[in-house]
Amino acid sequence: MAIYVGVGSSENSADSKQAGFEACKKAIKKIGDEKPDFTFTFSSVAFNQEELVSGVAEASNEAPGIGCSDAGEITSDGPNSKSVVVMAIKSDSIVFTSGLSENIKSGAREAGRAVAESIKNKAKEPLRTFIMLPDVLTGNGADTVRGVLDALGANFPVVGGAAGDDFLFKKTYQYCDGKVSSGAVAGVGLSGKFSFAMGVRHGWMPVSQPMKVTKSKGAVVHTIDNKPAISVYEDYFGSKAEELRKEPLARMAITYPLGLKVPDLDEYLIRDPITVDENGAITCAAEIPEGSEVRLMIGSKEKAIEAAQYAAKRVMSDMESENAKPKFALMFNCIAREKLFAQKAKDEIDAVMEILGKDVPLLGFYTYGEQAPLRGETKNQKLIQPKFYNETVVIFAGGE
């Protein structure tokens, strides 16, 4: 059994195809210049997406792989922007089965179900875990997760991150086996004999009393405690709450998101307010069901780093329980966290690498939403409950 992994990056903005080619070749060099069994690619929308992906395909000798556009790239060296990052994996113990489903707009749940079902049917061995990269600008991310679980089972360990577009909130791209789509979900199922673990945490704390969502539909919260949803912010911040109306995912929304109560969970699920309409209804980055308990939350850099460390420690303790060591890690980190950290974003990644091991190849990106089981549970099947998150850091590690 062996897992060989390399990571490469490129900032060659003048030539998108060459950028993809360079990043992939650097990654492949670290696995002995052999054709990889699988690649992951995350990239800025500053590149021509088709050309970039064709460069990766050419460099990898048409190896299968998935990826997406993002809101910033992550490697063990820290965060980056306007770049492309590639992970190349060669393994005789992990079998990768990739797929993609388009048209999230016409049915997010159906798209999630379709991609997971096609991968499940195509896989030569039973799937053990599933990594997904959905678009959430054209459909409900929580519904896409539900669709995946419809196909794989309610207690199946699903992990992933929602594609981004450099904080423009206009159009994201998903990659699968050399092809580029938009408004889609790319996925890969992993089979075989290997160890894996997940960690998930955000670190935001409640600052308000519990409130009830009295009217909502999907991700649009109309009223809280029978008042326009925006009044939650107006009551706390007065006229400063106007900034929520002026720009998508305003600074206030990042520091003070809404927290959604989940039974038996010690952390609230975070929901980012993205926009506010003239009636004071807030559209969030994910659904908030009517009747839910919500609270105003507060975030700090210190608590956010503690949360990332907590997630990494969960990964390591689960790995150690199987006498395994991580051979690679994927990090799905909310763009809101990067905005919160500003110039200090590297501190969070350094804190994670300190725990995982500085020599562990890490690839990731800043997302528009994260997917993982509650608490990062992957061992006790009855307790595995994948959810859709905002403002959260999710870490996946594969090893032996």
HUCORPE-V413768 format. One record per backbone hydrogen bond with DSSP energy under -1.0 kcal/mol. CO is the residue of the C=O (numbers start at 1). NH is the residue of the N-H. E is the energy in kcal/mol with one decimal. If there is no record, write none. Layout:
<<CO NH E> <CO NH E>>
This chain:
<<2 92 -1.5> <4 90 -3.0> <6 88 -2.8> <8 86 -2.8> <10 84 -2.1> <11 13 -2.2> <12 15 -1.1> <15 19 -2.2> <16 20 -2.2> <17 21 -2.4> <18 22 -3.2> <19 23 -2.5> <20 24 -2.1> <21 25 -2.7> <22 26 -2.4> <23 27 -1.7> <24 28 -2.6> <25 29 -2.2> <28 31 -1.6> <28 33 -2.0> <29 32 -1.2> <38 89 -2.8> <39 66 -1.7> <40 87 -2.6> <41 68 -1.8> <42 85 -2.8> <43 70 -2.1> <44 47 -1.1> <48 52 -2.6> <49 53 -2.4> <50 54 -2.0> <51 55 -1.8> <52 56 -1.8> <53 57 -2.4> <54 58 -2.3> <55 59 -2.3> <56 60 -2.1> <57 62 -3.6> <58 61 -1.2> <64 39 -1.2> <65 177 -3.5> <66 41 -1.6> <67 175 -2.9> <68 43 -1.8> <69 164 -1.9> <70 166 -2.0> <72 366 -2.6> <73 80 -2.5> <74 364 -2.1> <75 78 -2.1> <78 75 -2.0> <80 73 -1.9> <83 44 -1.8> <84 10 -1.9> <85 42 -2.4> <86 8 -2.5> <87 40 -2.0> <88 6 -2.2> <89 37 -2.5> <89 38 -1.6> <90 4 -3.4> <95 191 -2.5> <97 189 -2.9> <99 187 -2.7> <101 185 -2.3> <104 107 -1.3> <107 111 -2.3> <108 112 -2.3> <109 113 -2.5> <110 114 -2.7> <111 115 -2.3> <112 116 -1.9> <113 117 -2.7> <114 118 -2.4> <115 119 -1.8> <116 120 -2.6> <117 121 -2.5> <118 122 -1.7> <119 123 -2.2> <129 190 -2.5> <130 159 -2.5> <131 188 -2.2> <132 161 -1.3> <133 186 -1.8> <134 163 -2.4> <140 144 -1.7> <141 145 -2.0> <142 146 -2.1> <143 147 -2.4> <144 148 -2.0> <145 149 -2.2> <146 150 -2.1> <147 151 -1.3> <148 152 -2.2> <149 153 -2.7> <153 156 -1.4> <156 158 -1.0> <157 130 -1.7> <159 132 -2.4> <160 371 -2.5> <162 368 -1.7> <165 168 -1.1> <173 69 -2.3> <174 181 -3.0> <175 67 -1.6> <176 179 -1.8> <179 176 -2.3> <181 174 -2.6> <183 104 -2.7> <184 135 -1.7> <185 101 -2.3> <186 133 -3.0> <187 99 -2.1> <188 131 -2.8> <189 97 -2.2> <190 128 -3.3> <190 129 -1.2> <191 95 -2.8> <195 399 -3.0> <197 397 -2.5> <199 395 -2.6> <201 393 -2.5> <205 298 -2.9> <211 294 -2.7> <212 225 -3.1> <213 291 -3.0> <215 222 -2.0> <215 223 -1.8> <217 220 -2.2> <218 288 -2.1> <219 284 -3.1> <220 217 -2.6> <221 282 -2.4> <222 229 -2.1> <223 214 -1.3> <223 215 -1.7> <224 227 -1.5> <227 224 -2.7> <228 231 -2.1> <229 232 -1.7> <230 233 -1.0> <230 234 -2.1> <231 235 -2.9> <233 237 -3.3> <234 238 -2.0> <237 240 -1.6> <238 241 -1.7> <239 242 -1.9> <240 243 -1.8> <241 244 -1.7> <242 245 -1.5> <243 247 -1.3> <250 254 -1.5> <251 255 -2.1> <252 256 -2.9> <255 299 -1.8> <257 297 -2.7> <258 271 -2.9> <259 295 -1.8> <260 269 -2.7> <262 265 -1.7> <269 260 -3.7> <271 258 -2.2> <272 285 -1.8> <274 249 -1.5> <275 283 -2.7> <277 280 -2.0> <280 230 -2.1> <281 277 -2.3> <282 221 -3.3> <283 274 -3.1> <283 275 -1.4> <289 292 -1.8> <292 213 -2.6> <293 261 -2.7> <294 211 -2.7> <295 259 -3.0> <296 207 -3.4> <296 208 -1.3> <298 205 -2.5> <300 304 -2.2> <301 305 -2.2> <302 306 -2.2> <303 307 -2.1> <304 308 -1.9> <305 309 -2.4> <306 310 -2.3> <307 311 -2.4> <308 312 -2.3> <309 313 -2.6> <310 314 -2.1> <311 315 -1.9> <312 316 -2.3> <313 317 -2.7> <314 318 -2.2> <315 319 -2.2> <316 320 -2.9> <317 321 -1.6> <319 322 -1.5> <319 324 -2.4> <320 323 -1.9> <325 400 -1.6> <328 398 -2.0> <329 363 -2.1> <330 396 -2.8> <331 365 -1.8> <332 394 -2.4> <333 367 -2.3> <334 337 -1.2> <334 338 -1.3> <335 339 -2.2> <336 340 -2.0> <337 341 -2.6> <338 342 -2.1> <341 344 -2.5> <342 345 -1.4> <344 347 -1.5> <345 349 -1.2> <346 350 -2.9> <347 351 -2.1> <348 352 -1.7> <349 353 -2.6> <350 354 -2.1> <352 356 -2.7> <353 357 -2.6> <357 360 -2.0> <361 329 -2.4> <363 331 -2.0> <364 74 -2.5> <365 333 -2.2> <366 71 -2.1> <367 335 -2.5> <369 162 -3.3> <370 389 -3.4> <371 160 -2.0> <372 387 -2.7> <373 376 -2.3> <374 377 -1.8> <380 383 -2.0> <381 384 -1.4> <385 374 -1.9> <387 372 -1.5> <389 370 -1.9> <392 334 -1.5> <393 201 -1.6> <394 332 -2.9> <395 199 -2.3> <396 330 -3.1> <397 197 -1.9> <398 327 -3.0> <398 328 -1.6> <399 195 -2.9>>
